[in-house]
Amino acid sequence: MKKKLIIVFVVIAVILLLIPVKKVYEDGGTQTYTALTYKVIVWKQIDGKTGTEIYIFPNNFQQLDYYE
């Protein structure tokens, strides 16, 4: 019984660490995907930055202005 409980806890922890939350900014359509262990930024600014950047823990907890 303890093994099953530990396995369930580990699976839930992995899901929480890897599933991102999507946010879209109104600067032309920049999107961020943020999880507890990483952040992916897809830049689409009007007359500005384009491309994709990936940040790994602990650098993934900054606001979008920090990465510009």
Number of C-alpha atoms within 10 A of each C-alpha: 5 7 8 9 9 11 11 11 12 12 11 11 11 10 12 13 14 13 14 17 11 13 12 13 13 10 13 14 14 20 18 21 16 21 20 16 17 19 23 18 21 18 20 18 15 12 8 10 13 13 10 13 12 14 16 13 11 11 12 18 16 11 8 12 6 7 11 8
